[in-house]
Amino acid sequence: MADSVFDRETLLDISVNIIPMVIIAFFVFLFLLTSPYPPDFLIQVTALMLHVIPFVGLALLTYVAAHYI
């Protein structure tokens, strides 16, 4: 049986990417609960995508890094 990609050593190596992902996820959750902007759909979607796109990119980068570590 093949070992999992996310063993203990790998998780320690990629924790520098997991911590910012948790912070970004917190801000997305906070933004969805209370929006600091007026109720304009374009502004809300733009602000949300400015959080979601880096989160997805960082998640992909973290997975690729874990795979190669």
HURAJO-V525230 format. One record per residue. N is the residue number from 0. RES is the residue in one letter. PSI is psi in degrees with one decimal (NA if undefined). Layout:
n = (N/N)
res = (RES/RES)
psi = (PSI/PSI)
//
This chain:
n = (0/1/2/3/4/5/6/7/8/9/10/11/12/13/14/15/16/17/18/19/20/21/22/23/24/25/26/27/28/29/30/31/32/33/34/35/36/37/38/39/40/41/42/43/44/45/46/47/48/49/50/51/52/53/54/55/56/57/58/59/60/61/62/63/64/65/66/67/68)
res = (M/A/D/S/V/F/D/R/E/T/L/L/D/I/S/V/N/I/I/P/M/V/I/I/A/F/F/V/F/L/F/L/L/T/S/P/Y/P/P/D/F/L/I/Q/V/T/A/L/M/L/H/V/I/P/F/V/G/L/A/L/L/T/Y/V/A/A/H/Y/I)
psi = (137.0/144.9/154.1/151.0/-34.0/72.0/-176.9/-45.7/-40.4/-41.0/-36.4/-37.2/-36.6/5.2/-22.4/-20.0/-27.1/-38.0/-47.4/-30.1/-38.2/-40.5/-44.7/-42.2/-37.9/-43.5/-34.3/-45.3/-43.8/-40.5/-36.9/-30.3/-50.1/118.2/126.7/-2.7/159.8/158.7/65.2/124.3/-42.8/-42.1/-41.7/-42.8/-41.0/-45.9/-38.5/-40.1/-28.2/-16.1/-39.7/-42.1/-46.7/-32.8/-45.5/-42.4/-41.6/-36.1/-42.8/-44.5/-39.9/-42.3/-44.4/-40.8/-41.4/-35.7/-39.8/-19.2/NA)
//
